[in-house]
Each structure stands twice: as structure tokens, then as C-alpha cells.
């Protein structure tokens, strides 16, 4: 994990030390702004309080880089993509708040990898067996990626906010989990490939997303 003179310290209340994070499965952007947010101090989002009350952070009182990848859970039922954009603007403002946040932190927002190119995994793992909104979901996520670019690329809304084009890095076919099995008991040697999840990348796909984050981060620090 050491890169030249940089040895990262990961911060968060989830994960397994030393790889900690603040990812919360199934949550949307609004979750991080309300009373259930890990950043909530009882009355508001307060990053300074979050840092000081978590002893596993080892007394660290600075945030150099924040990675944000949110939006899929807002949009999986074709909600208005402007909603997570508005929430991200609010969250970014809280992180950079001069009193309760860290105004010198660099924030990298992901253009989220949005779906595998094959819909079989969508039906089995994400849509409850229903693929009727598959195409609409793809179009909504494409719109969302464009809004992220428009609203956050290179300090458009706030200083120190940047975009990582993760959706361009993750292979929409080979970056997602699949199984291969015989096409039938009567067709020896012929196989079919079936995707088991069209939303969450496999290990290789996550490595590709990490490449996007890493290259973006190293261009800044």
C-alpha cells in the first residue's frame, strides 16, 4: 500500500483494519445527510466531531482525500438523477465546511459504473426477477454520469472537487461476475456464459475502478 513516500491511512467505521471505509451497502445519498449518517453529531453533519470521536482513527485530525461513489441506490428505481446530485452538493459542502469540516480536503466523486452489458445478472441479482426497467436504468445512469461531470468537474461547484470516470474504466462485460456451464446435456462441448450480477463488479472490475480512483488521486497529491 506504500507508494513512494506516501503510506495511506484509511479512515472509516466499516471494513477490516487497516482497510477502513465509510461505505454502507444499500444506502442512498440522503442517508449520509440525516440522523442515521455516521457523520451525525446529534443535530447536524459534523466531520470534525466524526474524526474526534472515533478512537480507531488513532488521533488523526485531518482528511487529505475523500472518495465518494454514490447514486446507484438512488436511481435503481429510475428516480430523478438530479436528486442525488443535489444531495452530493450538500454533502460536499459539509465536508468542506470551514467550521465543522475540512476545507483543504480533496474530494473525488466517481462516475459510478452503472451496469453490465448483459441483463441476465440484472434480473437475478438486482431487479427481483424483473428486467422491465433495465434499459431505463442504463439511460438514467448515463444521464447521472453527465450531471456529475457538469456539476463537479475541476472545481465547478466547490474548490478541491474532482471527478473519477470509473464507468469508463470498468469493463461492462468482463468486469462483472459470471459462470460458465454446458448449454445442455445433449450438446457436448458447448457452453453458455451467464452473468450472476450485473450491478456489482467482480474482483477484476473493482480493481479497474480502483485504477481510476488511484490515477485521479495521484494527479492531485
N, C-alpha and C positions, 0 to 999 in steps of 0.2 A: 504493500500500500504506500510505501515511501517513493516519492517521485523527486529525484534530485534533492533539494534542500527542504521539500515540503513533506511533512508527515501529517496526514489529516486526522482530525479528531471529529468523529461523527457524534451528533447530538440528537437525542430523542428519547421518548419514553417507551418505544417499541423496538423490537429487534433483539439481537443477541450480541452483547459486548464483544469486541469493540465496534461492531457494525450496528449502530443505533440509528433510529429514524423516527419520523412522526407520521408515517403512512397509516391510514385506517381503512381497512377493507370495507367496501360498500358505501363509503360516505361521500357526500357531495360537497361542493364548495361552501354552501351555507353552514355546514357542520362546524367549520373552523372559525366561524364568526359568532356563534351563540354560546349559551351557557354550558354546553357539552364539550366545547373546544378545549383541547389540552392547554391552550394559551389563556384561558379564562381565569381572572383573579377574584371572581365573585361578583364583579359589576361590569367588567369590560375585558376586551382582549389586551393583554399586557405581557409583552415579550420579556421585559426586564424582570418581572415577577416570575415568569416561567423559568428563566435561567437561574434565578437565585434560589428557588425552592426545590430544584431537582438536584439532590446531592450526588447522583451518579454522573453529573457533568463535571465533577472534580473542581468546582470553584471557578470554572470558565465564565467569564463575563463579557464575551464578545461573540459576534456572529460574523464570519467573513463571507460565506456564500450560503444562500438558501436555494434549494431546488424545489420547484413546485410542479407537480404533474396531477392536475385535477380536471374534471369535466365529463369523463365518460359516464359517471353515475348521475350527473345532472341530465344528460342527454339521451340516456338509453331508451327512454320512452318518448323521444322526439320533442323535448321541451325547447323553448326558445333559447338559442345559443347565446343571446345577449345576457341572459340571467347569470350564467357562470362568469361571463366577462365582467359584469358589474360587481359580482362578489370578489373576483380576483383583484379588481381595482381597490376595493375596500381592504382586503387582506394585505395587499402590498403597502397601502397607506399605514396600516397598523404596524407592520414590520419595520417600516422606515420612520415611524413616529419619533420625533426628537426627544420626547419625554419618556415614553413607555416602550420604545423600540430601539432599533439600531440603525440610525440614518446612514451609516457608511457601509452597511452590508450590500453585497451584490446579489441580486435576485435573478435567477434563471428560470423562466417559465417554459414548460415543454409544450410543443405542438404534439399532442398526445397521439401515439399510434392508435389508429381507430378501429381496424377490423381486418381479419384475414381475408384474402381474396376468395376463399371458398366458404359457402354459407353453412356447410354441414355442422361445423363446430358451433356456429351461432345458435342453431336450433337445439343442439344437445346440451350446451353449457350456459347459455345466456338468455334465451328468449322463451324458456318454458315450453319448448317444442313448437313454437310459433315463429315462422320466418317472414310473416307478412310485413313487418316493419324494417326488414334488413336493408333494403335499398334506401329508404327514407333516413335510416340511421347513418348510413355512409354519407349521404349528402349533407346531413346536419353536421357531422363531424368535419367534413371538408369546409363547410361554412365557418365552423368554430375555429379551425386552424387559421383561416384567413383573418378572422377577427382578432385572434391572438397576435398575428403579425402586425395588423393595423394599429392595435392599441398598445402594444408593449415593445415593439422592436426598437432597440437603441434609444432608450430614454424618451419615447413618445409621450408617455403619461407621467412617469416619475424618473428621477435620476437613478442610475445604477440598476436598471431593469433591462433584461436581455431575453432573447428567445433562443431555445434549442430546438431545431427541426427534427425531433425524434421520429415523427411519422414518415420522414424521408429515409431514415436510417434502417428502420425495421422492415425486413423482407416480408411482404404480405403473404408469401406462400411458405417459404422455408423457415420463417421466424416464428412459426406457431406450431403447437404440438399436434402430432398426428400418429396414427397407427396404420400399418400395412397388413392386409390379410388376404387369403385366397378369394378370388372372385366368386367361386362356387366349388362345391365338391366335385363337379363334373368338368371343370376347366383347369386341368393340372398345369402348374407353372405360371398361371396368370393371376396377377394380384391387383387389388384396389387400395388406394390411399384414402383414408377417412380422417378428417380433422376432428379433434376432440374438444377444441376450444378455439373459437375464432376471435376472442377478445383479448385474452391474456397470452402474451408471447411465451415461448418455451425458453429454456436457458440461453440458447444462442440468440434468440430475439431480444432478451433482456441485455445480453452483452452488447448487442448492436445499439440499443437505446443508451447504454452506459457510455459507449463510444461518443455518441452525440453530446451527452452531458459533459463528458471529460474534455473533449476538444473545445467546447464552448467555455468551460471554466478556465482551461489553461490559456485561452486567448485573453483572459481578464486578469489573471494573477500570475 
